[in-house]
């Protein structure tokens, strides 16, 4: 179920690289990457998962509610991370010319299905 959801998001979004469902400890539940992916999606998830932990603490400290989404843009990638409750997250990496808006939309639609499957 997880791989199919990741595949749907990645293959339906022009310019996407890959996606991962990961737990808060940095262990991948499932991954999917295009064959020509320029970076390892597991490494992207682990490294940016650390940033998500900091954002969650900051949101809690500011009493602004639970963090739901984080976008990190670099020269080569835009990585979008959506939380899946308190213990998991979905991260998808997009190349420089990707349709990130469509990818974010597909991610948002997938979140309830992924949360249900993780329960």
C-alpha positions in Angstrom: 0.0 0.0 0.0 2.8 2.5 0.9 4.9 1.7 -2.2 1.8 2.1 -4.5 1.0 5.5 -2.9 4.5 6.7 -3.3 4.7 5.5 -6.9 1.5 7.3 -7.7 2.7 10.6 -6.3 6.2 10.3 -7.9 5.1 9.0 -11.3 2.2 11.5 -11.6 4.4 14.5 -10.9 6.7 15.6 -13.7 10.2 16.2 -12.4 9.8 14.3 -9.1 12.8 12.2 -7.9 11.4 9.9 -5.2 9.4 9.6 -2.0 9.7 8.0 1.4 7.4 7.2 4.3 9.6 7.4 7.4 9.3 7.2 11.2 10.5 9.8 13.5 13.6 7.8 14.3 14.8 7.8 10.7 13.7 4.3 9.7 12.1 4.1 6.3 8.7 2.3 6.2 8.8 2.3 2.4 10.5 4.2 -0.4 10.0 4.7 -4.1 12.5 6.5 -6.5 12.7 6.9 -10.2 15.5 4.9 -11.8 17.3 8.0 -12.8 17.1 9.6 -9.3 20.1 11.8 -8.6 20.2 11.3 -4.8 19.3 8.5 -2.4 15.7 9.2 -1.1 16.5 7.4 2.2 19.3 9.9 2.9 17.1 12.8 2.0 14.4 11.6 4.4 16.9 11.0 7.3 18.6 14.4 6.9 15.5 16.5 6.4 13.7 14.5 9.1 16.1 16.0 11.6 15.0 19.5 10.4 11.4 18.4 10.8 12.0 17.5 14.5 13.4 21.0 15.1 10.4 22.6 13.3 8.0 20.5 15.4 9.7 21.7 18.6 9.6 25.3 17.5 5.9 25.1 16.7 5.2 23.6 20.1 7.3 26.3 21.8 5.4 29.0 19.9 2.1 27.3 20.7 1.1 27.6 17.0 -0.3 24.0 16.7 1.3 20.9 15.2 3.6 21.3 12.2 1.9 19.8 9.1 4.2 20.6 6.2 7.8 21.8 5.6 9.3 22.7 2.2 13.1 22.9 1.7 14.3 24.4 -1.5 17.9 24.0 -2.7 19.6 24.5 -6.1 19.0 20.9 -7.1 15.9 19.8 -5.1 12.7 20.9 -3.5 11.8 18.5 -0.8 8.3 18.6 0.7 7.6 16.9 4.0 4.1 16.3 5.4 3.6 14.9 8.8 1.6 11.7 9.3 0.7 12.1 12.9 3.3 12.4 15.7 5.5 9.5 14.7 5.7 9.4 10.9 6.2 11.6 7.9 6.0 11.6 4.1 8.8 13.2 2.1 8.9 13.7 -1.6 11.9 15.2 -3.5 11.4 17.2 -6.7 14.0 18.3 -9.3 14.5 21.9 -10.3 11.8 21.9 -13.1 9.2 19.8 -11.3 5.6 20.6 -10.9 5.8 20.9 -7.1 2.3 22.3 -6.8 0.8 19.1 -8.3 3.1 17.0 -6.1 2.0 18.9 -2.9 -1.6 18.4 -3.9 -1.2 14.6 -4.4 0.7 14.4 -1.1 -2.1 16.2 0.7 -4.6 13.7 -0.8 -2.5 10.7 0.3 -2.1 11.8 3.9 -5.4 10.4 5.3 -4.9 7.1 3.5 -1.3 6.8 4.8 -2.3 7.7 8.4 -5.0 5.1 8.3 -2.6 2.5 7.1 -0.1 3.3 9.8 -2.7 3.1 12.6 
